[in-house]
Amino acid sequence: MLCLCRITFGPSGLGCCIQCYPN
């Protein structure tokens, strides 16, 4: 699932997305 992320974890934010903007 793709989303615009506020907070990510992983190298350079290329990881799992948490706290996504509502679609």
CYANA upper distance limits for C-alpha pairs under 8 A (distance plus 0.5 A):
  3 CYS  CA     17 CYS  CA      8.16
  3 CYS  CA     20 CYS  CA      6.73
  3 CYS  CA     21 TYR  CA      7.55
  3 CYS  CA     23 ASN  CA      8.22
  4 LEU  CA     20 CYS  CA      6.35
  4 LEU  CA     21 TYR  CA      6.25
  5 CYS  CA     17 CYS  CA      6.47
  5 CYS  CA     18 ILE  CA      7.25
  5 CYS  CA     19 GLN  CA      7.08
  5 CYS  CA     20 CYS  CA      5.24
  5 CYS  CA     21 TYR  CA      6.89
  6 ARG  CA     18 ILE  CA      7.79
  6 ARG  CA     19 GLN  CA      6.49
  6 ARG  CA     20 CYS  CA      6.41
  6 ARG  CA     21 TYR  CA      7.54
  7 ILE  CA     13 GLY  CA      8.40
  7 ILE  CA     17 CYS  CA      7.08
  7 ILE  CA     18 ILE  CA      6.13
  7 ILE  CA     19 GLN  CA      6.55
  7 ILE  CA     20 CYS  CA      8.00
  8 THR  CA     13 GLY  CA      5.54
  8 THR  CA     14 LEU  CA      7.74
  8 THR  CA     15 GLY  CA      6.75
  8 THR  CA     16 CYS  CA      6.56
  8 THR  CA     17 CYS  CA      5.41
  8 THR  CA     18 ILE  CA      6.39
  9 PHE  CA     13 GLY  CA      6.02
  9 PHE  CA     14 LEU  CA      7.62
  9 PHE  CA     15 GLY  CA      5.85
  9 PHE  CA     16 CYS  CA      6.50
  9 PHE  CA     17 CYS  CA      7.48
 10 GLY  CA     14 LEU  CA      5.94
 10 GLY  CA     15 GLY  CA      4.93
 10 GLY  CA     16 CYS  CA      7.55
 11 PRO  CA     15 GLY  CA      7.31
